[in-house]
Amino acid sequence: MIEISKTIQTKAGPARVLDFFGNMGKYYVEMWPEGHQEYEETSEGPPQVGSTFRTIQIIKGRKTSSRGVITRWSPAASLGR
């Protein structure tokens, strides 16, 4: 299994960040329409540890598919609860 991890800094507040990642299907194609083709949640319920998804994207002119799983999700901590 390949693990991909990325840390970024943003000025967006915790609620906005959680909305973005909690609704990735809504934003995935919109944020890079030339490359991102499709995002599908492949598990039931809201995003949480263990939730799975599938993406289709164009990389260097080639259509690729990948599957992922959420390994860490802590919205309450992010919102100061």
JOZI-V444121 format. One record per residue. PHI is phi in whole degrees, 0 to 359 (NA if undefined). Layout:
phi->PHI
phi->PHI
//
This chain:
phi->NA
phi->262
phi->250
phi->243
phi->225
phi->214
phi->244
phi->227
phi->254
phi->217
phi->271
phi->293
phi->287
phi->306
phi->297
phi->293
phi->296
phi->295
phi->298
phi->300
phi->286
phi->286
phi->233
phi->304
phi->301
phi->286
phi->256
phi->304
phi->288
phi->300
phi->283
phi->203
phi->296
phi->289
phi->247
phi->274
phi->259
phi->201
phi->225
phi->226
phi->282
phi->251
phi->230
phi->276
phi->86
phi->288
phi->301
phi->197
phi->303
phi->99
phi->297
phi->240
phi->208
phi->226
phi->233
phi->233
phi->215
phi->254
phi->237
phi->50
phi->79
phi->247
phi->282
phi->232
phi->237
phi->220
phi->238
phi->219
phi->221
phi->283
phi->254
phi->211
phi->206
phi->221
phi->297
phi->298
phi->295
phi->293
phi->266
phi->77
phi->263
//
